[in-house]
Amino acid sequence: MRLLLHWRLKPWTFALLIVLLLILISATAFAYIEVQRPQISVIPRPTGPYAVGRMEYDWSDQSRTDSLAPKAGTKRELVIWAWYPARRTASATLVPYMPPKWQQLSDQQHQSSGTVQTNSIAAPPLAPGTARYPVLIFEPGMGNSPLEYTTMMEDLASHGYVIFAITPTYSSNVVVFPDGRVANATPAGKLESVEKQQSATNRLVQIWSQDVAFVMDQLGRLNAAPGNLWSQRLDLAHFGVFGHSFGGATAAQVCLIDARCNAGINLDGDMAGDVVQKGLTTPFMVIQHDMGTCSDAECRTFQHDVHALLHRIPRGAGYHLSIQGTEHFNFSDYAVLSESQSLRALGLLGSIDGLRGLQIVRAYTRAFFDRYLKKIPSPLLQGPSSVYPEGQFIAP
């Protein structure tokens, strides 16, 4: 399965895939799945020294009319999830994987979301001290919510990063605003038509890139204003942008057009916009699923695009990594949630153990941002690793 699940080539949403999955299970293997499914899914513990906090924001960009909204004249409004290094307290309350209404509306996708245990504390103070933390902005895959990448977000926060993750309204399958309003995906916000996909792709990547720029602007205001959680605690001279699938394509485009991006990662996404034609000069990493021998034309075209993207980056600061045994869903929490056995049976997850795959993705993601945002060198970026032999660097 090469690029089958990439947003460009097969623009299925997670919802459609999981609905199909449930139909197949109910018809052929319901009893088996019930036996195999654990009662509680536990998000892997973060590996860093900090406790992790999570907060939710509702931000409106009054300068933009949302062309994806079903009602003309609607301003662009985004739910932002923040994960961050937190003060550790003995009586901390851990947040649910999804807030109740998100869970209710996402039940077709998440059979287990109501029983998932996170490691994040509900809106605690920042970790004590005066340190300024580098900031990462994350965009999810098409149709998804940042909550479906909790494993990655918690781990990065535990190592001293502040992550602001965007829920792309009208592209995510469902968005629930804090006041209870619900925004479902619209045809304009998705990539449903293959015939119109190129123009839709370029339009959407620009909108998502503008979302990132808007969040950067908001963070600048919060950091400068006194009396809030982030006052003078965000290191805005060290911005990283990353994303999965379409979010990864957006990260590349942002690093092309916005000088505030100091480093970026595309997690198993294709390319969009004009980034391939122009190339990047900012440190950038592409991490992709197992491409096998890459003998077909689609795979070779993708590899060529990655090399075109990276070739202008100063020597040593552009990386292309493939992780053996992974597929597209291995970059999300689906790899370890109770649905994983069913997804693997359908070929939507690779042969690698789900936790092992996420450990590798987390390790390389953090190593890259440590190198380019914290100036901490990592042997993982210097070549093959005996610790993670599944990670294979691809030469131009």
Residue pairs with C-beta under 8 A, 6 or more apart in sequence:
1 327
1 347
2 291
2 292
2 294
2 296
2 298
2 299
3 9
3 270
3 298
3 299
3 302
4 10
4 328
5 12
5 327
5 328
5 329
5 348
6 245
6 268
6 269
6 270
6 328
7 141
7 142
7 191
7 245
7 246
7 249
7 269
7 270
8 191
8 197
8 201
8 270
8 272
9 270
9 298
11 142
11 190
11 191
11 192
11 194
11 197
13 142
13 143
13 173
13 185
13 190
14 109
14 141
14 143
14 144
14 148
14 173
15 108
15 109
15 143
15 173
17 348
18 108
18 109
18 339
19 108
21 339
21 342
21 343
21 346
21 348
22 108
22 111
24 346
25 33
25 342
33 341
33 342
36 341
37 111
37 112
37 338
37 341
38 338
39 115
40 112
40 115
40 116
40 117
41 112
41 115
41 116
41 117
41 336
41 337
41 338
42 116
42 117
43 97
43 116
43 117
43 118
43 119
43 150
43 151
43 154
43 333
43 336
44 151
44 155
44 336
44 355
44 358
44 359
45 119
46 52
46 119
46 154
46 155
46 157
46 158
46 159
47 155
47 158
47 159
47 362
48 155
48 157
48 158
48 159
48 160
49 158
49 159
50 85
50 86
50 88
50 127
50 157
50 158
50 159
50 160
51 85
51 86
51 87
51 88
51 89
51 92
51 121
51 124
51 127
51 158
52 83
52 84
52 85
52 86
52 119
52 120
52 121
52 154
52 157
52 158
53 82
53 83
53 84
53 85
53 86
53 120
53 121
53 122
53 123
53 124
53 125
53 126
53 157
54 81
54 82
54 83
54 84
54 95
54 118
54 120
54 121
54 122
54 123
55 81
55 82
55 84
55 123
55 229
56 79
56 80
56 81
56 82
56 99
56 178
57 79
57 80
57 81
57 82
58 77
58 78
58 79
58 80
58 177
58 178
58 179
59 77
59 78
59 80
59 214
59 215
59 218
60 75
60 76
60 77
60 78
61 75
61 76
61 77
61 78
61 210
61 211
61 214
62 75
64 75
64 76
64 210
64 214
65 73
65 74
65 75
65 76
66 74
66 75
66 76
66 77
66 169
66 170
67 188
67 203
67 207
68 169
68 170
68 171
68 186
68 188
68 189
68 207
69 169
69 170
69 183
69 186
70 170
70 186
76 169
76 210
76 211
76 214
77 169
77 177
77 183
78 166
78 167
78 168
78 169
78 211
78 214
78 215
79 167
79 169
79 175
79 176
79 177
79 178
80 164
80 165
80 166
80 167
80 215
81 146
81 147
81 153
81 164
81 165
81 167
82 162
82 163
82 164
82 165
83 120
83 153
83 154
83 156
83 157
83 162
83 163
83 165
84 126
84 133
84 157
84 161
84 162
84 163
85 126
85 127
85 133
85 157
85 158
85 160
85 161
85 162
86 121
86 124
86 125
86 126
86 127
86 157
87 124
87 125
87 126
87 127
87 128
88 127
89 121
89 124
92 121
92 122
92 124
93 121
93 122
94 117
94 118
94 119
94 120
94 121
94 122
95 118
95 120
95 121
95 122
96 103
96 114
96 116
96 118
97 103
97 110
97 113
97 114
97 116
97 117
97 118
97 147
97 150
98 106
98 110
98 113
98 114
98 116
98 145
98 147
99 176
101 176
101 180
101 182
102 145
102 147
102 174
102 176
103 110
103 113
103 114
105 174
105 176
105 182
106 113
106 145
106 173
106 174
107 113
109 173
110 337
110 339
111 338
111 339
112 337
112 338
112 339
113 337
116 337
118 150
118 154
119 154
120 150
120 154
125 229
126 229
126 230
126 233
131 160
131 233
132 232
132 233
132 234
132 235
133 160
133 161
133 162
133 233
133 234
133 235
134 160
134 161
134 162
134 235
134 238
134 239
134 240
134 369
134 373
134 374
135 161
135 162
135 163
135 164
135 219
135 234
135 235
135 236
135 238
135 239
135 240
136 156
136 161
136 162
136 163
136 164
136 239
136 240
136 241
136 242
136 369
137 163
137 164
137 165
137 166
137 212
137 215
137 216
137 239
137 240
137 241
137 242
137 254
138 146
138 149
138 153
138 163
138 164
138 165
138 166
138 241
138 242
138 243
138 247
139 165
139 166
139 168
139 208
139 211
139 212
139 241
139 242
139 243
139 244
139 246
139 247
139 248
139 250
139 251
140 146
140 148
140 149
140 165
140 166
140 167
140 168
140 172
140 243
140 244
140 245
140 247
141 243
141 244
141 245
141 246
141 247
141 269
141 332
142 171
142 190
142 191
142 245
142 246
143 171
143 172
143 173
143 185
143 190
144 172
144 173
144 244
144 245
144 332
145 167
145 172
145 173
145 174
145 175
146 153
146 165
146 166
146 167
148 332
148 333
148 334
149 165
149 244
149 331
149 332
149 333
150 333
151 333
151 336
151 358
151 362
152 358
152 361
152 362
152 365
153 163
153 165
155 362
155 366
156 163
156 362
156 365
156 366
156 369
157 163
159 366
159 370
160 374
161 240
161 369
161 373
162 230
162 233
162 234
164 215
164 219
166 208
166 211
166 212
166 215
167 175
168 189
168 207
168 208
168 211
169 175
169 183
169 189
170 183
170 184
170 185
170 186
170 188
170 189
171 185
171 189
171 190
171 204
171 208
171 246
172 185
173 184
173 185
174 182
174 183
174 184
174 185
175 182
175 183
175 184
176 182
177 183
189 204
191 197
191 200
191 201
191 204
191 246
193 200
201 249
201 272
202 272
202 273
204 246
204 272
205 246
205 249
205 250
205 253
205 272
205 273
206 253
206 273
208 246
208 247
208 250
208 253
209 250
209 253
209 254
209 257
209 258
209 273
212 241
212 250
212 254
212 258
213 254
213 258
216 236
216 239
216 258
216 260
219 230
219 234
219 236
220 236
222 228
222 230
222 231
222 234
223 230
223 231
223 232
223 233
223 234
223 236
224 231
224 232
225 231
236 260
237 262
238 262
238 373
238 374
239 260
239 261
239 262
239 373
240 261
240 262
240 263
240 264
240 265
240 369
240 372
240 373
241 250
241 251
241 254
241 255
241 261
241 263
241 264
241 265
242 248
242 251
242 264
242 265
242 266
242 267
242 365
242 369
243 249
243 250
243 251
243 265
243 266
243 267
243 269
244 267
244 268
244 269
244 331
244 332
245 267
245 268
245 269
245 270
245 328
245 331
246 269
246 270
246 272
247 267
247 269
248 265
248 266
248 267
248 268
248 269
248 286
249 266
249 269
249 270
249 271
249 272
249 273
250 272
251 264
251 265
251 266
251 269
252 264
252 266
252 269
252 271
252 272
252 273
252 275
252 280
252 284
252 309
253 272
253 273
253 275
254 261
254 264
255 261
255 263
255 264
255 275
255 280
255 282
255 284
256 273
256 274
256 275
256 278
256 280
256 282
261 282
262 282
262 283
262 372
262 373
263 282
263 283
263 284
263 368
263 369
263 372
263 373
264 280
264 282
264 283
264 284
264 285
265 284
265 285
265 286
265 287
265 365
265 368
265 369
266 284
266 285
266 286
266 287
267 287
267 331
267 361
267 365
268 287
268 288
268 289
268 328
268 331
270 302
270 305
271 302
271 305
271 306
271 309
275 309
276 305
276 308
276 309
277 308
279 308
279 309
279 310
279 311
279 312
279 313
280 309
280 310
280 312
280 313
280 318
281 312
281 313
281 314
282 313
283 313
283 314
283 317
283 318
283 368
283 371
283 372
284 309
284 310
284 313
284 317
284 318
284 319
285 318
285 319
285 320
285 321
285 364
285 368
286 306
286 309
286 310
286 319
286 320
286 321
287 321
287 322
287 323
287 331
287 361
287 364
287 365
288 306
288 320
288 321
288 322
288 323
289 322
289 323
289 326
289 327
289 328
289 330
289 331
289 350
290 322
290 323
290 324
290 325
290 326
290 327
290 350
291 299
291 302
291 303
291 322
292 299
294 300
294 303
303 394
306 320
306 394
307 320
307 396
309 318
310 318
310 319
310 320
310 396
311 318
311 396
317 372
319 368
319 381
319 393
320 393
320 394
320 396
321 364
321 391
321 392
321 393
321 394
322 391
322 392
322 394
323 330
323 352
323 357
323 360
323 361
323 390
323 391
323 392
324 352
324 390
324 391
324 392
325 350
325 351
325 352
325 357
325 390
326 349
326 350
326 352
326 357
326 390
327 347
327 348
327 349
327 350
328 348
329 335
329 343
329 348
329 349
330 349
330 350
330 352
330 354
330 357
330 358
330 361
331 358
331 361
334 340
334 343
334 348
334 349
335 349
335 354
335 355
335 357
335 358
336 354
336 355
336 358
340 349
340 354
343 349
344 350
344 351
344 354
350 357
352 390
356 390
357 390
359 388
360 388
360 390
360 391
363 380
363 387
363 388
364 380
364 381
364 388
364 391
367 378
367 380
367 381
368 378
368 381
370 376
370 378
371 377
371 378
371 381
379 385
380 387
380 388
380 391
383 393
384 391
384 392
384 393
385 391
